């Protein structure tokens, strides 16, 4: 469970019309909650777009006020840095050649975010994807600003992830898996799509060993903001997966 900790300095509490503080005011690495920037506000579409545009994201547990974060450094996955381990490549070869296996984008966003909300997270007593978060990101999806990447086998969705996209800037949120490597397959599909569409990096928000094993690396917040805000200036792309994109991951993968 995330809790609002004490701090040597007060935490700004946002009113309905208050702008976000400068991200450089986020609590530092020596604080109880590194990256915590503010509390309060709302989860309206306008507020969320303003947040992501400034490198800020919400993360809080049920019963808490909305908490806003901007981590330093930021964990990002650059497309050239993606590590396709041999075992995962073999999994992708099976997936791309077997009938009944496919990737779908935005086919069932509601089921993806609900499944992500049900995943048990290490060191958390509950989920941070609260009902109000589900509603907020569903609204973003309806506006074309949040997307799901779904792994389907024999007519069943067995894994996936969802993300926010502003222009060509992509912000990863959460993933789930009901079959071995199903969420990794979805991430590979997102990387393949991103490479095909000229998307330079995927924001991973926080550092984890799993993401690091796939090539994600910490990046100074100022540099992340510079690159993300530049990507936001480019026109967004149609979120549709084509099998030929798999060859952006590895030339041996089938595009049939």
C-alpha positions in Angstrom: 0.0 0.0 0.0 1.3 3.4 -0.9 1.1 5.9 2.0 1.6 9.6 2.1 4.8 9.9 4.2 6.1 12.8 6.3 8.6 15.1 4.7 11.0 17.8 5.7 9.0 20.2 3.5 5.2 20.4 2.9 3.6 18.7 0.0 1.5 21.1 -2.3 -2.2 20.3 -2.3 -3.7 21.1 -5.7 -7.1 22.8 -6.0 -9.3 22.2 -9.1 -7.6 24.9 -11.1 -4.1 24.9 -9.6 -1.3 24.1 -12.0 1.3 21.5 -11.2 4.5 22.7 -9.4 7.7 22.6 -11.3 8.9 19.0 -11.4 12.3 20.1 -10.0 10.3 20.6 -6.7 9.6 16.9 -6.4 11.0 15.2 -3.3 14.6 14.1 -3.7 16.4 10.8 -3.3 17.0 11.5 0.4 13.3 11.9 1.2 10.8 9.3 2.4 9.1 9.2 -1.1 11.5 10.2 -3.9 9.7 11.8 -6.8 6.5 12.8 -5.0 5.5 16.2 -6.3 1.9 17.1 -5.1 -1.4 15.7 -3.9 -5.0 16.6 -4.7 -6.5 17.8 -8.0 -8.5 15.4 -10.1 -8.2 12.8 -12.7 -9.9 14.7 -15.5 -8.7 14.2 -19.1 -7.3 17.7 -19.1 -5.4 17.2 -15.8 -3.9 13.9 -17.0 -2.8 15.4 -20.3 -1.2 18.3 -18.5 0.5 15.9 -16.2 2.0 13.6 -18.8 3.0 16.6 -20.9 5.2 17.7 -17.9 6.6 14.2 -17.1 4.2 13.7 -14.1 2.0 10.7 -13.4 -0.6 9.7 -10.7 0.1 6.8 -8.3 -1.9 6.2 -5.1 -3.9 3.6 -3.3 -7.6 3.4 -2.5 -8.5 5.7 0.4 -5.6 8.1 -0.2 -5.7 11.5 -1.9 -4.5 11.6 -5.5 -0.6 11.6 -5.4 1.4 13.0 -8.3 5.0 11.9 -9.1 7.9 12.9 -11.2 10.8 10.5 -10.6 14.5 11.4 -10.9 16.0 9.7 -12.8 13.3 8.3 -15.1 13.4 4.7 -16.3 13.0 4.6 -20.1 13.3 1.9 -22.8 15.0 3.3 -25.9 14.2 1.3 -29.0 17.8 0.5 -29.9 18.4 -0.7 -26.3 15.7 -3.3 -26.2 17.2 -6.7 -25.3 15.6 -9.7 -27.0 16.9 -12.7 -25.1 17.2 -16.0 -26.9 14.4 -17.7 -24.9 12.0 -14.8 -25.6 13.0 -14.9 -29.3 12.0 -18.6 -29.4 8.7 -17.8 -27.7 8.0 -15.1 -30.4 8.9 -17.6 -33.2 6.3 -20.0 -31.8 3.7 -17.3 -31.3 4.2 -15.8 -34.8 3.9 -19.1 -36.6 1.1 -20.8 -34.8 -2.5 -20.3 -35.9 -4.8 -18.7 -33.4 -2.0 -16.4 -32.0 -2.3 -12.7 -32.7 -1.7 -9.2 -31.3 -4.6 -6.8 -31.1 -4.5 -3.1 -30.3 -7.4 -1.5 -28.6 -9.7 -4.4 -29.0 -10.7 -4.7 -25.4 -9.1 -1.9 -23.4 -11.6 -2.2 -20.5 -10.6 -5.9 -19.9 -6.9 -5.0 -20.1 -7.0 -2.3 -17.5 -9.3 -4.4 -15.3 -6.9 -7.3 -15.5 -4.0 -5.1 -14.7 -5.9 -3.8 -11.6 -6.3 -7.4 -10.4 -2.5 -8.2 -10.5 -0.9 -8.6 -7.1 2.1 -6.3 -6.8 5.2 -6.9 -4.7 5.4 -4.7 -1.6 1.9 -3.4 -2.1 -1.1 -4.4 0.0 -3.5 -3.6 -2.8 -3.7 -2.2 -6.3 -2.9 1.4 -7.3 -5.3 1.0 -10.3 -8.3 2.1 -8.3 -11.9 2.3 -9.8 -11.4 6.1 -10.3 -8.1 5.4 -12.1 -9.8 2.8 -14.3 -12.5 5.4 -15.2 -10.0 8.1 -15.9 -7.8 6.0 -18.2 -10.9 4.6 -19.9 -11.9 8.2 -20.7 -8.4 8.8 -22.1 -8.8 5.7 -24.2 -12.1 7.0 -25.6 -10.3 10.2 -26.5 -7.7 8.2 -28.4 -4.9 9.0 -25.9 -4.6 5.6 -24.1 -4.2 2.3 -25.8 -4.1 -1.4 -25.1 -1.7 -4.0 -26.6 -3.3 -7.5 -26.3 -1.9 -11.0 -26.6 -4.6 -13.4 -28.0 -4.4 -17.2 -28.3 -7.2 -19.3 -29.6 -9.8 -16.5 -29.1 -8.7 -15.7 -25.6 -6.8 -12.7 -24.3 -4.0 -14.1 -22.2 -2.0 -11.0 -21.5 -1.4 -7.4 -22.4 -0.6 -3.9 -21.3 -1.9 -0.4 -21.6 -0.1 2.9 -22.1 -0.7 6.6 -22.7 0.4 8.2 -26.0 0.7 11.9 -26.7 1.9 12.5 -30.3 4.9 10.1 -30.6 5.5 10.0 -26.8 4.6 6.7 -25.2 4.1 6.3 -21.5 3.9 2.7 -20.3 1.5 2.0 -17.4 0.8 -1.6 -16.4 0.7 -5.1 -17.8 -0.8 -8.5 -16.9 -0.3 -12.1 -17.9 -2.5 -15.2 -17.7 -0.1 -17.4 -19.7 3.7 -17.8 -19.8 5.4 -14.7 -21.3 2.1 -13.3 -22.5 2.8 -9.8 -21.2 6.4 -10.0 -22.6 4.9 -10.8 -26.0 2.7 -7.7 -25.7 5.7 -5.6 -24.8 7.7 -6.9 -27.8 4.7 -6.0 -30.0 4.8 -2.5 -28.6 8.5 -2.2 -29.3 8.1 -3.6 -32.8 5.2 -1.1 -33.4 7.3 1.8 -32.0 10.3 1.0 -34.2 8.0 0.8 -37.2 6.4 4.2 -36.4 9.5 6.1 -35.4 8.8 6.2 -31.7 12.1 6.7 -29.9 11.4 5.5 -26.4 8.9 4.2 -24.0 8.6 5.7 -20.5 8.7 3.1 -17.8 8.4 5.6 -14.9 10.2 3.6 -12.2 13.2 1.3 -12.0 12.6 -2.4 -11.8 14.9 -5.4 -12.4 12.5 -6.8 -14.9 12.5 -3.7 -17.1 16.3 -3.4 -16.8 16.7 -7.0 -18.0 14.9 -6.0 -21.2 17.1 -2.9 -21.8 15.4 -0.1 -19.9 17.9 2.4 -18.4 17.6 5.4 -16.0 17.7 8.8 -17.8 18.0 12.2 -16.2 14.6 13.7 -15.8 15.6 16.9 -17.7 16.8 14.8 -20.6 13.7 12.6 -20.5 11.4 15.7 -20.6 13.4 17.2 -23.5 12.9 14.1 -25.6 9.3 13.4 -24.5 8.2 16.9 -25.2 9.9 16.9 -28.6 8.1 13.6 -29.4 4.7 15.2 -28.4 5.1 17.8 -31.1 4.9 15.1 -33.8 1.6 13.9 -35.1 0.4 10.7 -33.5 0.1 7.5 -35.5 -2.7 5.0 -36.1 -2.6 2.4 -33.4 -2.9 -0.8 -35.4 -0.5 -3.8 -35.4 0.7 -5.4 -38.6 2.4 -8.8 -38.5 5.2 -7.4 -40.7 6.2 -5.2 -37.7 7.6 -8.4 -36.0 10.6 -8.1 -38.3 11.5 -4.9 -36.6 12.2 -7.0 -33.5 14.2 -9.7 -35.3 14.5 -10.5 -39.1 13.8 -14.2 -38.4 10.3 -13.6 -37.2 7.4 -14.5 -39.5 5.2 -11.7 -40.9 2.7 -14.1 -42.3 
